[in-house]
Amino acid sequence: MDILFLGGTRFVGRHLVTAALERGHRPTLFHRGRTGVEVHPEVERILGDRDGGLDALGGREFDAVVDVSGYLPRLVRDSATRLRGAAERYLFISSMSVLADPGPPGQDEDSPLAVLDDPKVERIDVATYGGLKVLCEEAVSEIWGGSSLILRPGYIVGPDDHTDRFTAWLRRVAAGGDFIAPGPPEGPIQWIDARDLAGFAIDGLERQLGGVFTVTGPAERSTWSCLFAEMERTFGAGSRPCWVDPAFIAAHSLGGRDLPLWHPPDRLGLHRLSIDRAIGAGLVHRPEEETFRDTLAWDRRHGVIAESRTPDSPAPCGLGPDRERELLTAART
């Protein structure tokens, strides 16, 4: 297939392009040229901005479009409309953040979705992100109908993850010793390796899959205690979680950068999503150990702590040594 990628130069997009290449397809990247210019040098690139610059795609035809950079409904509607006659299928990467209420467990593709107070807002932040993605989904479904495939990933992890949310826990467990662990230990957690998401996406295009799918994992439900135990089995560094409860976390003003991926009780539904539909459609998860090892190896070469980091690289997630020692003392007493 000839596949047009709108974006495709960062994290998830890179793995989508890799998956397409591995399956013998012919990707074309349409992007602004600001990131990932060194990645996939063998792939054709068309430089342009989807905000007013889609004329650069004039006259081209593709078998499928993969929209991995759609955040504003106006721009997604524009690309979905203008490419309707130039391709046969449209895949849109959405987000679990479209859910109206992040609290209830077991939500699926038919659960209520977020509604914006102002549907014309173009400010992207925590309050608007999910609602904007809902409107993007609606535009794709309206224009492409049964030829559209919408994927709602949960937290995405793996090599090339610039967010550092999951990777920070890998570094900490691999370093050994006592560490602050967000409780309760039996609290749920879900994530998806970007490579597994990419495999499901390209497979869906090949099989002309349509509809909406929540795509996260692992296949068997996991908890924070299981996650840290599996990481310790992988790295064998002698790490020991010191569990702190939500009251302790709130009392010490610990935020999402300090304890990444953790949610308070009223948002636990984001780690209890139903993935039955995706598994039934062929979603496959690689062994957790493979994700752990590959991601930590990438982080040591290219991540936020690597010598190759640039001045605009994000700050690492997790607690600094001094802050962690202070919190460990407080937790023990």
C-alpha angles and dihedrals in degrees: 000000000000103000125191114208118202096207114345101157102101134059107303093026092054091054092046090054091046091052091050092050093047089055093051099256127140113239125196118194121214108191144130096256094240099116138025096019089145095052122096096358089180092064123094114249131199112194117217146110117257087216098084097332104090091110086086086074094054115136095012123123129200139178092230144004122219112199107197097152103054115126105136119064093217092058095041091050090050094051093042090052098044094046096044093100096036100061141029101225138026123206117193123194107216130163144245085244088085090084115112094216120030093193112074118082125232098033116164142182092296097052120117115281133221120270123206121224088219112030090190095060115122098185109115114209140122092287097050106028097088096043092049090052089052090056090047090053091049091053093051093046093047095050101035102029113178091001091069127093117195120191122194107195124194119216107335119214139172140081115345092028102150093181092073091206099124096023092061090063091050091053092048097049091044089054091062131214131082117327137177110262122191111238163263092058091217091054113126126250131182134186140157129220107239089229092057091048089050093049092052091047097052091041088053091054091048091051093041090240115182137190135044126315133183105220118194138106169086099250091233115051113259137200133205091257091051091047094053093042091053091047090051091049088052098048102024092207098142096251119171123194117225102204120220124185129229091264091057091046092052094044091055094043094238112175140190094282091052097048104017120203093015117125131192117245094270092061102041091113088081087070096042102059121148113243097175093116094053094045089049088053093052108275108163126193122208119224112287091232090062092053091047096049097042094047095048091046090052091047092055091052103037111359133106093286097044122109088240093067116123130222091260094050113121120259115259119264121232136058123306117237096256094047091046093052089050092051094045090055091049092048094051093050 
